[in-house]
Amino acid sequence: MAGESEIKETYENGTKILEDLTNNAHELQEQMLEEILRRNAGTQYLSRFFPSGQADKQNFKTNVPIVTYEDIKPYIDRIANGETSSILLADPINQFLRRSGTSGGQQKLIPITTESFEKGCFSVSDEGKSLSLYFSKPDMETPSGLVASPYMTFYSKTNIFKTRLAKFCLSPIETILCLDNKQSMFCQLLTGLLQRDKVVWFASNFASVLARTIKFLEDYWRELCCNIRTGYLSDWIIDPGCKNAMSLILTRPNPELADLIQQICEDQSWEGVIKKLWPKIKYIRSVCTGSMSQYIPLLEFYGGGIPLVSPSYVSSEACFGINLKPLSNPFDVSYTFLPNTAYFEFLRVNKDGGGKAQETRTIDKPVDLANVKLGQYYEVVVTTLAGLYRYRVGDVLKVTGFYNKSPQFQFVERQNVVLSIDADKTTEEDLLKAITNAKLILEPFGIMLTAYSSYSDTSSTPGRYVLFWELKMKDSNDLPKLDVKIMEQCCCIVEESFDFTYKSLRKGGAISGLELRVVKRGSFDELMDFYISKGASISQYKPPCCLKSEEAIKILNSGMVGKFFGPKTMS
Ligand code: AMP
């Protein structure tokens, strides 16, 4: 495919810089831990665990407990309420990052320092420009006056962003910093269309944002064309930054370009629309692993065969790793861990023989980066310069190989995101596999699954799993005609794909037949809007695979257009 060699070259050049890091993974990890202890052992939090005063690696491993957010929250709250951050870490904290909490729980405040942040930043280098969809959210202030922002909101205001990433972005910084996501999205897309010949890659942090962007384009392409045709910006764009930036880009009427875009968008089928709108595009760059893998078929469809590159595995707590094989199948991406960003440990996660989750219970003592074993599942634990010590991030990973001496991991799932009625535990990964099997039978009918979620319904006895599916016809935006038999077959395949425990409980009558609720197009956008209204940021939104919030369930229920059930009994 055209462009593949260029992508490879870009990444291989980057890889050369990584040789040193990955060859010295163990030594760098040791140095990292020593440095963290040297600086922070005297803090109120850590000093309790070193009564003899000897803050070495051995004592760290024996004495410092492995914790979750709940354990450190009292310290975070104290700092947020005005106590000095030196109770937790030696360096002054700059601010907090707000972790989204959409996949499985509450929002979290993660402390950062300049140094810890810079260690987690990696530059992108490529020729040409990106249409990168980034968004901001209003900052929050803690009672002590510290700012708490989502990762991308914070990042886009830093000099690192301005000097490195912004160089490649077509979107003017004012459009990224605009706090109204709709105005921001409109202006970013308008910029991308006006400069369509410059766009070499289409990007966002997470694939959910690109899915949302395409939906927005479906809803707004006529208006975008009208702006291009007349040279006038829509009058609902009132954000001064956006207006100002767009006045430098939307400088004249361009009816030829508007006609061309209109012609592309008027096509019945939007298959390959990204390639048609941006003819020089080489790849789509966005996290497509974990819960984002549900968007792969959609992006492949709209991308018309452009490679999907999942670049990195990063969270508000740390930068874990990068994908050194950008062209690997998006379902098989592994991330090579970077040993100089934080100190990593790994808690083994118990999975049964076939790699299918039986019970994701962590066992044994954690091992460090150099001692993980090929094929094993682990939950990652980080210790950072910014005040997290043996902190469980909550992600389950599988070791797939090594690059030099640094392990490579596949992202498997969030820990504890499970459907459960009785003794069954169906994880994010199990659900994804089951749905992937089932949706295959919809393909011959030209029906695509564009988003899904689920919850455990225990309102009646016995309880059941409920799935929400948003479906779309490949060649139009019409609601698919749903054949009851086919949909019931989908329910059967999903149930058949679940594990032994589920099936035996189901056969024994402890779980009722699965219920599949099909929702109208746009329902999952409403769900996203709901989480955004609760504080999540668009740029970091992770679609929740298992819903816990009554309100969220209500939103999807209100978009329901059909309901189907698995068989009364399972044979
Ligand atoms: P946040 O700090 O809100 O951006 O969320 C970080 C979380 O996003 C991680 O702990 C993962 O659960 C998820 N995440 C980040 N990068 C990836 C990735 N490459 N693949 C799958 N999930 C990811």
Boltz pocket constraint, residues with backbone or C-beta under 6 A from the ligand:
constraints:
  - pocket:
      binder: B
      contacts: [[A, 98], [A, 99], [A, 100], [A, 101], [A, 151], [A, 287], [A, 288], [A, 289], [A, 290], [A, 291], [A, 292], [A, 310], [A, 312], [A, 313], [A, 314], [A, 315], [A, 316], [A, 317], [A, 393], [A, 395], [A, 411], [A, 414], [A, 540], [A, 542]]
      max_distance: 6.0
